[in-house]
Amino acid sequence: MSFIWPAMLWSLLALPLFGLLYLRMQKRRALYALRYGSLGLVQQAGGSGISSRRHLPAMLFFAGLTVLLFALGRPQMVLGLPKAEGIVILAFDVSGSMSADDFEPTRMEAAKVVARDFVSRQPTSVQIGIVAFSDSGFSTQLPTNDQAAILESIDRLQPQRGTSLANGIIVSLNTIANATGQEPILGITEAESSQVTPTPAPLGADNSAVIVLLTDGENNMEPDPLAAAEFAAEREVPIHTIAVGSAAGTILTVNGFTVHTKVDEATLRQISEITDGLYFNAQTEDDLRDIYENIEPHLRVKEDETEVTAILAGLGILVFLIGGILSLLWFGHIP
């Protein structure tokens, strides 16, 4: 135990003085009883167990005062408390199909609205990073608890070109690696994607990170997203995949071309299964909001030095109240 204001502990030296003062008061009370009270009255006052409990309220007051004076030093203790913390990477598919209007007003804007709500509900102990991916991937916001910076990064997202889930996963993992001091992943080439050996994460890697991968289409670019998922599994980073749209797909026009896009549920399910994550399918904006509410940050017990002044002060006041109530019930006055 340590103290923020250790000098205040000198106030405990006043306790012996209070003790001596109480003993003096008791001696004076005894003298008054002998001098002015009749022998019969003195015997009656000492009967029925009253004398045996006469000092209990005073002892409780003395104990409460001790706790309060001790609390003046603002003590701190190392406590293991469950705390929501870690890193959440929101990986957005910004391919051209995200401009489809089957969500109001578009898939991209609906995803932004729900993501903003998710960010605003997170405690400051949770760091959030933003990754955007289309035919390549790039980090738009390193993990931080600065919600204003996170929301600005979400606002800047705009639909672009094709869809490479693997690049989104790799960039997300590297963003986590940079934040936690892990070895970054160099990437997966087309030749390596079929025979990839994940690099083990270094000892002490932070396993409280999670990737939320939001996409509306099927992977149409190399490398293999399942190979990228193996990297995430090796580093014990779960990937929650969120499919925006239906497996039947929809028709949309991108740059003058008519494109049929659909969700590749099989691949997204496999990514989640490989990494011990969850798969969701959002058909509407309400579905998307419900999904985000089910994605909770990692809870873990973390030992931290915590000030316990309020707890001790409350305990001291409680002991004071018990002493005062007993004194009123037994003797009709407060000692």
TORKEGU-208833 format. One record per atom (N, C-alpha, C, O, CB): z negated, x negated, y. Coordinates in steps of 0.1 Angstrom, whole numbers, plus 2048, in hexadecimal, padded with zeros to 3 digits. Each point is the difference from the previous one (the first is absolute). Glycine has a CB too. Example, Ala and Ser with C-alpha at 12.3 -4.5 7.8 and 13.67 -1.06 7.14 Angstrom:
// residues 2
7B277C7C7 80080980C 8007F780C 7F97F6800 7FB81D7F4 8137F1817 8007F780B 7F880880B 7FF7FB80B 8177F97EF 
//
This chain:
// residues 335
8007F77F4 80080980C 8007F780C 7F97F6801 7FB81D7F3 8147F1816 8007F980D 7FE80A80B 7FF80C7FE 8117E37F9 7EE80C816 7FC80880B 8097FD80C 8037F4802 7E680E7F6 81C80880F 8087FE80C 7F77FD80C 8047F7808 80D8197EF 7E37F6809 7F77FD80B 7F37FB7F9 7F6807801 81480A80F 7F57E37EB 7F47FB7F9 7F47FF809 7F58017FB 81A7F37F5 7F380A81D 7F57FE809 7F780D801 7F47FF803 81A7F180A 7F881B7F0 7F980D801 7F58017F5 7F7808800 81D80380A 7ED7EC7EB 7F78017F5 7F27FB805 7F68037F9 81C7F97F7 7ED7FD81B 7F37FC806 7F780D803 7F47FF800 8177EC809 7FC8207F9 7F880C802 7F78047F5 7F7808801 81C80080E 7F07F37E4 7F88037F5 7F27FB801 7F68047FA 81E7FC7F8 7EA7F6817 7F37FA803 7F680A806 7F47FE800 8177EC803 7FB821802 7F780A806 7FA8097F6 7F6807803 8197F9811 7F57FF7DF 7FB8097F6 7F17FD7FD 7F88097FF 81E7F87F7 7E67F2809 7F17FE7FE 7F880580C 7F58057FD 8107E77F6 800814819 7F980680B 7FE80F7FF 7F5805802 8147E980C 8018197ED 7FF80E7FD 7F68037F5 7F8809801 8207FA807 7E87F47EE 7F68017F5 7F27FF805 7F78087FC 81A7F07F4 7ED7FD818 7F27FE806 7FC80C809 7F4804800 8107E37FE 80581E80A 7FD80B808 7FC80D7F8 7F7807804 8197EF80D 7F780C7E4 7FD80C7F8 7F27FE7FA 7F88097FF 8217FB7FC 7E47F0800 7F37FE7FA 7F580280A 7F58057FD 8157EA7F3 7F880C81D 7F680280A 7FE80F803 7F5804802 8127E6808 80481D7F6 7FF80F803 7F88077F5 7F8809802 81E7F680A 7EC7FC7E7 7F98067F5 7F17FD801 7F78087FD 81E7F67F5 7E87F6812 7F17FC802 7FA80880B 7F58057FE 8107E47FA 802819813 7FB80880B 7FE80F7FC 7F6806803 8157EA80D 7FF8157E8 7FE80E7FB 7F48017F7 7F980A800 8207F9801 7E57F37F7 7F48007F7 7F3800808 7F68077FC 8177EE7F2 7F380381C 7F47FF809 7FD80D807 7F4805800 8107E3803 80781F802 7FE80D806 7FB80A7F6 7F7808804 81B7F380C 7F38057E4 7FB8097F6 7F17FE7FD 7F980A7FD 81F7F77F9 7E47F2809 7F27FE7FD 7F780380C 7F48057FE 8137E97F3 7FE81081B 7F880380C 7FF80E803 7F5805804 8127E5805 80481E7F6 7FF80E805 80180A7F5 7FC80C802 80F7EC813 7F98047E0 80280A7F5 7F38017F8 7F97F67FE 81F806801 7E58107FC 7F58027F7 8037FA7F2 80C7FF7FD 7ED81680F 7FE7E87EC 8037FA7F3 80780A7F7 8097FC7F9 7E37F7809 81281A800 80780A7F8 80E800803 8098017F8 7E280C806 8187F380F 80E800805 8087F47FB 80B8017FC 7EE80C818 8017E77ED 8067F47FC 8048007F1 80A7FC7FC 7EA7F8816 8028127E6 8038017F2 80B8097FD 8087FE7F7 7E07FD804 81981180D 80B8097FE 80D7FA804 80A8037F9 7E681080B 8117E6807 80C7FA804 8057F57F6 80C7FE7FF 7EE806818 7FD7F67E2 8047F67F6 8038067F2 8047F97F7 7EF7F7816 80B81D7F2 8028067F3 80E8067FE 8087FE808 7E08077F8 81A8017F4 80C8067FC 80C7F7800 80B804802 7EC811807 8077DE7F5 80B7F67FF 8067FD80E 80A7F8800 7FA8117EA 7F67FC821 8067FD80D 7FF7F1803 8097FA805 7F181D803 7FA7E37F5 7FE7F2804 80A7F77F8 8047F6805 7E480F800 81C7FF7EF 8087F87F8 80F800805 8077F77FD 7EA80E7EF 81380581B 80D801805 8017FF80F 80B801806 7FB80D7E7 7EE7EE81A 8007FF80E 80A7F6806 80680180A 7E28067F5 8197EE7F9 8087F4805 80E8017FC 8087F8805 7E37FB7FA 8198177F8 80E8007FC 80A80280B 80A7F8800 7EE8117EA 80680181F 80A80280B 8017F3808 80B7FC805 7F081C7FC 7FA7E2802 8007F3808 8087F57F9 8077F9806 7E380E805 8147F97E8 8077F57F8 80F803800 8087F7801 7E48067F0 81881080F 80E803801 8067FD80E 80B7FB801 7F28177EE 7FB7F081B 8057FD80E 8017F1801 80A7FB806 7EA819803 8037E47F1 8017F2800 80C7FB7F9 8077F6804 7E08097FD 81C8077F3 80C7FC7F8 80D803808 8097F8800 7EA80C7EA 80D80881C 80C804808 8027F780C 80C7FC803 7F181B7F6 7F87E580D 8017F780C 8057F27FB 8087F9807 7E6813805 80E7F07E8 8057F37FB 80F8007FD 8077F6804 7E28077F1 81C80E805 80E8017FE 80880080D 80B7FA800 7F08127EA 8007FB820 80780180C 8017F3808 80A7FC805 7EF81C7FC 7FB7E17FF 8007F2806 8097F77F9 8077F7806 7E280D802 8187FD7EA 8097F77F8 80E803804 8097F7800 7E68087ED 81480E815 80E804803 8057FB80E 80C800802 7F08157F0 7FA7E8817 8047FB80D 8087F37FF 8077FC809 7E580F800 8127EE7EC 8077F37FE 80F8027FC 8077F77FE 7E37FF7FC 81A817803 80D8047FC 8047F87F3 8097F7800 7FE80E818 7F27FE7DD 8037F97F4 80E8037FA 80580B802 7E27F57F9 81E7F67FE 80D8027F9 7FE7FC7F1 7F97F67FD 814805819 7FA80C7E1 7FF7FD7F2 80E8007FA 809807805 7E18047FA 8187ED7F7 80D7FF7F9 80080C7F6 7F98007F6 8097E780D 807823800 80180C7F8 80E8017FA 80A7FC806 7E580F808 8127FA7E5 80D8027FA 80380F802 7FA8097F9 8027E57F6 80D81581A 80480D803 80F8037FD 8087F8802 7E7808810 81380C7E8 80E8047FD 80880280D 7FB807809 7FE8047E2 8127EE816 80780080D 80F8017FD 8067F97F7 7E87F9814 8198177FC 80E8027FF 8077F5807 7FF7FF80D 7FF81A7F0 8087DD7FC 8077F6807 80C7FA7F8 8018047F4 7E97F6817 81E7FE7FB 80B7FA7F9 80C801808 80080280C 7F68057DE 8167F7810 80D800807 80980B7FA 8028017F4 7FB7E6811 808821804 80A80A7FC 80D7FD806 8017FF80D 7ED8137F0 81D7EB7FB 80D7FE806 80880D7FE 8038047F5 7FC7E3805 80681E812 80880C800 80F7FB800 8047FB80A 7EA813802 8197F27E9 80D7FB7FF 80A80C801 8018097F7 7F87E47FA 80F81381A 80980C803 80E7FC7FC 8057F5804 7EC81280F 8158027E6 80F7FF7FE 80780580D 7FE80B804 7FF7F97E2 80A7F3820 80780380C 80F8007FE 8087FD809 7E57F9805 81780E7E6 80F8017FD 80680C808 7F8808805 8047EE7E4 81180A818 80780B808 7FC80E7FB 801809808 8117E77FC 7EB8117EF 7FD80E7FB 7F3806805 7FE80C7FF 80F7EE7ED 7EB7FD81B 7F3805805 80380980D 7F7806805 7FD7E67F2 81981480D 80380980C 80380E7FB 803809809 8067E3804 7F78177E6 80380E7FB 7F6809806 7F47FD802 8157FA7E9 7FB816818 7F880A807 7FA80A7F6 7FD80B805 8117F180F 7F18017DF 7F980A7F7 7F1800803 7F98097FB 8197F47F4 7E97F9818 7F3801806 80180280F 80A7FB806 7EC7F57E8 800816818 80180380E 7FA7F5808 7F47FC7FD 80C81D7FF 8067E180E 80E802804 8097F77F6 80C8047FE 7EE80181A 8017F07E4 8077F87F6 7F67FA7F6 7F4800803 81F7FA80E 7F28007E4 7F77FA7F7 7F87F5806 7F47FF7FE 81C8067F0 7F77F281A 7F97F5807 7F580580A 7F57FB7FF 8207F87FE 7EE81780B 7F680580A 7F58067F9 7F47FF804 81E80480D 7F08057E4 7F68067F9 7F67F67FA 7F4801800 81B8137FB 7F77E17FF 7F87F57FA 7F87FA80B 7F47FC7FD 81D8007F2 7F480281D 7F97FA80B 7F4808804 7F57FB802 8207FB806 7ED8177F9 7F5809804 7F47FF7F6 7F57FF805 81C811806 7F27F17E9 7F68007F5 7F97F2800 7F47FF7FE 8198127F5 7FB7E480E 7FB7F3800 7F67FE80C 7F67F97FE 81F7FE7F7 7EF80E817 7F77FF80B 7F28067FD 7F67FB804 81E80580C 7ED80C7EA 7F38077FD 7F87F87F6 7F4800801 818816803 7FB7E47F2 7F97F87F6 7F97F4807 7F47FD7FD 81C80A7F1 7F77F281B 7FA7F5807 7F4804808 7F67F9800 8217FC801 7EA816806 7F580480A 7F38037F8 7F6800806 81C80980A 7EF7FA7E3 7F48047F8 7FA7F47F9 7F68027F9 814815804 7FC7DD804 7FA7F57F9 7F57F9808 8017FF80C 8157FE7E9 7DF7FF804 7F67F8807 8057F2805 80A7FC7FB 7E48117F7 80B7ED817 8047F3805 7FF7F57F6 8067F6802 7F3812814 8007FB7DF 7FF7F67F5 80D7FF7F8 8017F77F8 7E680C807 822807802 80C8007F9 80B7FA809 80380680B 7F680E7E7 80E7E280A 80B7FA807 80E8067FB 8028017F4 7F17EA810 815819805 80D8067FC 80C7F8806 8007FB80B 7F581B7F5 8147E77F7 80C7F9803 80C8097FF 8008097F7 7F67E1802 81581480E 80C8087FF 80C7F77FC 8027F5806 7F581B80C 8107F47E3 80C7FA7FC 80B80A7FF 7FF80B7FC 7F47E47F6 81980C813 80C809800 80A7F97F7 8027F4800 7FA815817 80B7FF7E1 80B7FA7F7 80C8097FF 7FE80D800 7F07E77F3 81D80680C 80D8077FE 8077F77F6 7FD8007F4 80480C823 80A7ED7EE 8077F77F7 7F87F37FF 8027F77F8 81481380D 7E07F4805 7F77F5800 7F3805804 7FE80C802 8147E3804 7E48087FA 7F2805804 7FB7F780B 8037F4800 7F98157E9 7FB7FD820 7FA7F780A 7F3807804 7FF80C800 8177EC808 7E08007FC 7F3805804 80180380F 8037F7808 7F17FB7E6 80881A816 80080380E 7F2800806 7FF80080C 81580E7F0 7E27F17FB 7F27FF805 7F87FA7F5 7FE8057F5 80580F81A 7F77E07F4 7F77FA7F7 7F38097FF 7FD807809 80C7E27FD 7F08157EF 7F48097FE 7F67FE80B 7FC7F5804 8078097E3 7F880D81F 7F780080B 7F880D800 80580A7FA 80A7E7813 7E680F7FA 7F980D802 80280580E 7F9809805 7F67F07EA 81B801818 80380580E 80A80C7FE 80C7FE7FE 7F17EA80C 7FD8247F7 80880C7FD 80B80280A 80B8057FC 7E18057FA 8127F2816 80B80180A 80C7F87FD 80C805801 7E37FF811 80F7F07E9 80B7F77FC 8078057F4 80C8007FF 7E87ED80A 8048197ED 8068067F4 80980C804 80B8017FB 7E17F77F7 80F810816 80880C804 80D7FD807 80A8067FF 7E0807802 8157E8808 80C7FC807 80A7FB7F6 80C802802 7E67F8812 80A7FF7E1 8097FB7F6 80780B7F9 80C8007FD 7E67EC800 80681F800 80680B7F9 80A807809 80B8047FB 7E07FF7F8 8127FE81A 809807809 80E7F8801 80A807803 7E280180A 8147EB7F1 80C7F8801 80A8017F4 80B7FC801 7E87F580E 8088157E6 8088017F4 80C809803 7FF80B805 7ED7F27ED 8207FE80A 80D808801 8087FE7F3 8007F67FA 800807820 80780E7E2 8097FF7F5 80B7F5801 8057FE80B 7F781A7F1 8077E17F9 80A7F5801 80A8017F5 809809800 7E67E880A 8108077EB 80B7FF7F7 7FC8047F2 7FA80B7FE 8107E380F 7F98097E9 7FD8047F2 7F27FF7FC 7F7800808 81F7F77F3 7E78097F7 7F28017FB 7FE7F57F6 8077FF7F6 7F981A80E 7F77DE7FF 7FB7F67F7 7F18007FE 7F97FB808 81B7F67FE 7E88167EF 7F28027FE 7F97F37FE 7F57FD804 80F8197F2 8037E1803 7FA7F27FD 7FD7F980C 7F57FA801 8188057EA 7FC80181F 7FD7F980C 7F4806808 7F87F9806 8208017FC 7E78137FD 7F4807806 7F37FB7F9 7F67FE807 8198167FF 7F17EB7ED 7F47FC7F9 7FD7F1803 7F57FD802 8108147EC 8057E6811 7FE7F2802 7FA7FE80E 7F77F8802 81C8027EE 7F380C81A 7FC7FE80E 7F1805802 7F87FA806 820807802 7E580A7F1 7F3806801 7F67F67F9 7F57FE806 8148197F9 7FA7E37F6 7F87F77F9 7FE7F3808 7F57FB801 81280E7E9 8037F281D 7FF7F4808 7F880380D 7F97F7804 81D8017F3 7EA81580E 7F880380B 7F18007FC 7F87FB808 81B813801 7EA7F77EB 7F27FF7FB 7FC7F27FD 7F57FC804 80E81A7F2 8077E2805 7FD7F17FD 7FC7F980D 7F77F8800 8198097EC 7F880181F 7FD7FA80C 7F3804806 7F97F8806 81F8077FE 7E380D7FA 7F4805805 7F47FB7F8 7F57FF805 817815804 7F67E97EA 7F57FD7F7 8007F17FC 7F77FC7F8 80981B800 80A7E180C 8007F27FC 8067FD7F3 7FE7F67FA 7EF808814 81B80C7EC 8067FE7F3 80D7F8802 8057FE80B 7F08177EC 8117E77FE 80D7FA7FF 80B80A802 80080A7F9 7F77E47F8 811811819 80B80A802 80A7FF7F5 8027F67FA 7FB80881F 80A80D7E5 80B8017F6 80D7FD807 80380580B 7F080C7E8 8157E6807 80C7FB807 80B80B7FF 809800808 7F17E97F2 8068207FC 80A80A7FF 8068007F2 7FC7F87F7 809806821 80380C7E5 8078017F3 80F800802 805809807 7E78047EF 81B7E9804 80E800801 8068097F5 7F88037F7 8087E6813 80D81A7F7 8068097F6 7FF7F97F2 7FE8077F6 81180381B 7F37E97EF 7FF7F97F3 7F38007FA 7FE7FF7F3 8147F2814 7E380F801 7F27FF7FB 7FA80E7FD 7F78017F9 8067EA814 80A81F7F8 7F980D7FF 7FF8057F2 7F68087FD 8137FD819 7FF7F77E1 7FF8047F2 7F67F87F8 7FA8057F6 81D80380B 7E67EC804 7F67F77F9 7F77FA80A 8027F4804 80F8077E9 7E580C817 7F87FC80B 7F27FD7FA 7FB8097F8 81280481A 7EC7E87F2 7F37FD7FC 7F780180D 8017F6808 8077FC7E4 7F0818815 7F880180D 7F67F4801 7FB7FA7F6 80781F808 7FD7E280E 7F67F5803 7F2806801 7FE809808 8147EA804 7E48087EC 7F3806801 7FA7FE80E 8027F6807 7FB8057E0 7FB80F81D 7F980080D 7F57F57FF 7FA7FF7F5 80C819810 7F77E1806 7F67F67FF 7F28067FF 7FE80C802 8107E680C 7E98067ED 7F28057FE 7FB80580D 8027FA80B 7FA7F67E2 7FC81B813 7FA80580C 809809808 7FD80480B 7F57E97F5 81A8177FA 809809807 7FA80D803 7F88057F7 81B7EF7FF 7F0812815 7FA80D804 80780B7F9 80C803802 7ED7F4814 8018107E0 80680A7F8 7FE80E806 80280A7F8 7FC7E77F4 7FD810820 7FE80D806 80C805808 7FF809808 7E97F17F9 8247FF7FD 80C804807 80780B7F8 8008007F4 8017E9817 80781F7FC 80880A7FA 80D802808 8007FF80C 7EB80D7EA 8207F7803 80D802807 80380F7FE 8008057F5 8087E3807 7FC81F80F 80580E7FF 80E7FF803 8047FE80C 7E680C7FB 81F7F87EF 80E7FF802 80780E801 7FF8087F7 8007E37FB 80681781A 80680D803 80F7FF800 8057F8809 7E780F804 81B8007EB 80F7FF7FF 80680E7FD 7FA8087FA 8047E07FE 80F81A80C 80680D7FE 80C7FE7F7 80780A7FD 7F17FE819 80C7EC7E6 80C7FE7F8 7FE7F87F4 7F57FB7FD 817807818 8007FC7E4 8007F77F5 8037F2804 8077FE809 7FF8157E8 7F57E3807 8027F2803 80F7FD7FE 8058037F5 7E37F7805 81F801810 80E7FD7FF 8047F2803 80C7FD802 7F881B803 7F27DF7FB 8037F2803 7F77F77F7 7F58047FC 81180281C 7FF7EE7E5 7F87F77F9 7F67FA80A 80180080C 8127FA7E4 7E280080A 7FD7FD7F2 7F980C7FA 7FF80B806 7FF7DE7FF 7FD8157EE 7FA80B7F8 7F2803806 7F87F8800 8168017EB 7F0814818 7F3804805 7F57FF7F6 7F47FE803 81781180D 7F87F27E3 7F67FF7F6 7FB7F27FE 7F47FD7FD 8168167F7 7FF7E380F 7FB7F2800 7F77FD80B 7F67F97FF 8208007F7 7ED80D816 7F77FF80B 7F28077FD 7F67FB804 81E80480C 7ED80C7E9 7F38077FC 7F77F77F7 7F4801801 818815801 7FB7E17F6 7F87F77F7 7F87F6809 7F57FD7FC 81D8067F2 7F47F981D 7F97F7809 7F3807805 7F57FA800 8217FB807 7EC8187FD 7F4807805 7F68027F6 7F47FF802 81B80D80E 7F57F77E3 7F78017F5 7F87F47FE 7F48007FD 81B8117F8 7F87E380B 7F97F37FE 7F67FE80B 7F67F97FD 81F7FE7F8 7EE80D817 7F67FE80A 7F680C802 7F8800809 81A7F2803 7EF8177EA 7F680B800 80180980D 7F6804805 7FB7EE7EC 81B810814 80280880B 80780D7FC 80C8007FD 7F67EC812 7F781F7F1 80680D7FC 80A80480A 7FE7FF80C 7EE8087E7 81F7FF808 80A806809 80180F7FD 8038057F6 80A7E680A 7EF81D80B 80280E7FF 80D804806 8037FD80B 7E48077F8 8228027F4 80D803805 80180F804 7FA8097F9 80F7E67F8 7FD81481A 80180D805 80F803802 8077FA808 7E3805804 81B80B7EC 80E804801 80280B80A 7F980A7FE 80B7EF7EA 804805822 80380A80A 80D8077FC 80A7FA802 7E97F9810 80C8197E9 80C8077FC 7FF8047F1 7F67FE7FA 8177F6818 7FE8127E9 8008057F3 8097F77F7 8097F8805 7F381F803 8027EA7EB 8087F97F6 80E805800 8097F87FC 7E38037F6 817811812 80D806801 8087F980B 80D8007FF 7EB8167F7 8027E6814 8067F980B 80680980B 7FE80D7FF 8087E27F1 80080B81A 80580880B 80C7F9806 8027F47FD 7E7815809 8207FE801 80C7FB806 7FD7FD80F 7FB809807 8148037E8 7F57E8816 7FF7FE80E 80B7F7804 8077F97F8 7E0809807 81B7FD80E 80B7F8806 7FA7F4807 7F880280A 8178137F9 7F57DF7F9 7FB7F4806 80C7F8805 8097FC7F8 7E38037F9 8157FF81D 80B7F8806 80E8067FC 8097F87FD 7E87F3802 810822800 80C8067FD 8038027F2 80B8067FC 7FD7F1819 7F08047E2 8028017F2 7F680A7FA 7F5801803 8137E77FC 7FD8207F7 7F880A7F9 7F97F97F4 8077FA7F8 80881980F 7E47ED7F9 7F97F97F6 7F780A7F8 7F9808806 8077E3808 7FF8137E5 7F78087F8 7F47F77FC 8027F67FA 8118197FD 7E17F580E 7F57F87FD 7F58087F8 7FF80C803 8057E7812 7F68067E2 7F68077F8 7F57F67FC 8027F4801 80F81C7F6 7E37F5806 7F57F87FD 8017FB7F1 8038087F7 7EE80581A 80D7E67ED 8007FA7F3 7F18017FB 7F97F6800 81C7FA805 7E781B7F6 7F28027FC 7FC7F67F4 7F57FB800 80D81D807 8087E67F0 7FC7F77F5 7FC7F2805 7F67FB7FB 81A8127F6 7F87ED818 7FD7F3805 7F2800808 7F87F77FE 821804803 7E680F807 7F3801808 7F48017F7 7F67FB803 81780F810 7F47FF7E3 7F58017F6 7FD7F37F9 7F47FD7FE 81381B7FF 8037E1800 7FE7F37F9 7F97F6809 7F87F97FB 81D80B7F7 7F07FC81A 7F97F680A 7F1803801 7F87F7800 81E80780D 7E780F7F4 7F1804801 7F97FD7F3 7F57FB800 811817810 8007F07E4 7FA7FE7F3 7FE7F17FE 7F57FC7FC 8158187FB 7FF7E480D 7FF7F17FE 7F57FB808 7F87F67FC 820808800 7E6807810 7F67FB809 7F2808800 7F87FD808 81B7FA806 7EC8127E9 7F48097FF 7FF80880D 7F4802805 8017ED7EC 816815815 7FF80980C 80380E7FC 8008047F4 8077E981A 7FC81B7FC 80380F7FE 80E803805 8047FA80A 7E380B7F8 81F8057F8 80D805805 7FE80E806 7F98087FA 8137EA7F4 7FA81081D 80080D807 80E804803 8097F8803 7E0804806 8198127F8 80D805805 7FD80A80B 7F980A7FE 8127F27EB 7FB801822 7FE80980C 80C808803 80B7FA803 7E57F6806 80F81D7F5 80C809803 7FF80580E 80B804806 7F58037E2 7F57F981E 7FE80580E 7F77F6808 7F97F87FA 80B8217FE 7FB7EA815 7F77F8808 7F18027FC 7F87F7800 81980A813 7EC80C7E9 7F28037FC 7FD7F87F3 7F57FB7FE 80D81C80C 8087E87ED 7FE7F87F4 7FD7F2803 7F77FA7FA 8188157F9 7F87EC817 7FE7F2804 7F27FE806 7FA7F57FD 81F809807 7E380B804 7F27FF805 7F68017F6 7F67F8800 812812815 7F97FE7E1 7F68017F5 8007F37F8 7F57FC7FC 80F81D803 8087E17FF 8007F47F9 7F87F5807 7F97F97F9 81E80D7FD 7EB7F8817 7F97F6807 7F1802800 7F97F7800 81B80780F 7E880F7F1 7F28037FF 7FA7FC7F3 7F47FD7FF 80F816811 8057EC7E5 7FB7FC7F3 8007F17FE 7FB7FB7F6 80E81A801 7FD7E4812 8007F17FF 7F47FB808 8007FF80C 8198007F2 7DD7FD7FB 7F37FC806 7FF7F0800 8057FA7F6 7F081C803 8067E4811 7FE7F2800 7F67FC7F5 7F88087FB 80C7F781E 7FD7F47E3 7F87FB7F5 7F17FF805 7FD7FB80B 8177F87EC 7E3813801 7F27FF803 7FA7F57F8 8017FF7F4 7FE819811 7F97DF801 7FA7F57F9 7F27FD807 7FF80280C 8187F57EC 7E0804800 7F37FC805 8017F2806 8037F77F9 7F18187F5 8087F081E 8017F4807 7F27FD806 7FA808807 81F7FB7FE 7E27F17F8 7F37FC805 8027FB80F 8087F7802 7F08037E6 80080C820 8017FD80E 7F2801807 7F88087FB 820800806 7E67EF809 7F3801807 80080C809 80880180A 7F67E67F5 7F98227FF 7FF80D807 7F3801807 7F57FE7FA 81B80C7F5 7F07FB81D 7F4802807 7F980D7FB 80680A7FE 8047EB817 7E980A7E8 7F880B7FB 7F6805809 7F68067FC 80E7F17ED 7FD806824 7F680480A 7FE80F800 7F5805800 8117E880E 80581B7F2 7FF80F800 7F88057F4 7F880A801 81E7F780C 7ED7F97E7 7F98057F4 7F17FD801 7F88097FD 81C7F37F6 7E87F8812 7F27FD801 7F980880B 7F58057FE 8107E47FA 80281A813 7FA80880B 7FE80E7FB 7F6806803 8167EC80E 7FE8137E8 7FE80E7FA 7F48017F6 7F9809800 81F7FA803 7E77F27F5 7F48007F7 7F37FF807 7F68077FC 8197EE7F3 7F180381C 7F37FF807 7FC80D807 7F58047FF 8117E4805 80481F801 7FD80D807 7FC80A7F5 7F7808803 8197F380F 7F68057E3 7FC8097F5 7F17FE7FC 7F980A7FE 81F7F77FA 7E47F2806 7F27FD7FD 7F780580B 7F58057FD 8137E77F5 7FC81281A 7F880580C 7FE80F7FF 7F5805801 8147E980D 80281A7EF 7FF80E7FF 7F78057F5 7F8809801 81F7F8808 7EA7F87EB 7F78047F5 7F27FE804 7F78087FD 81B7F17F2 7EB7FB817 7F27FD804 7FB80B80A 7F48047FF 8107E47FD 80481B80E 7FC80A80A 7FE80E7FA 7F6807804 8167EC80D 7FD8117E6 7FE80D7F9 7F38017F8 7F980A801 8207F97FE 7E47F37F9 7F47FF7F8 7F4801809 7F68067FD 8167ED7F1 7F480581D 7F5800809 7FD80E807 7F5804801 8107E4803 80681F7FF 7FE80D806 7FB80A7F6 7F8808803 81B7F380D 7F28047E4 7FC80A7F5 7F17FD7FC 7F980A7FE 81F7F77FA 7E47F3808 7F37FD7FB 7F580080B 7F58057FE 8167ED7F0 7F980981E 7F67FE80A 80280780D 7F8801809 8047EA7ED 81081B80B 80380880C 8047F780C 80180580B 7F080D7ED 8127E1806 8047F880B 8087F47FA 8007FE7F4 7EB80881A 81B7F37FB 8087F47FC 7F77F4802 7FA7FE80B 81C80D7FB 7EA7EB7F1 7F77F5801 8047F780C 7F97F6803 80280A7E5 
//
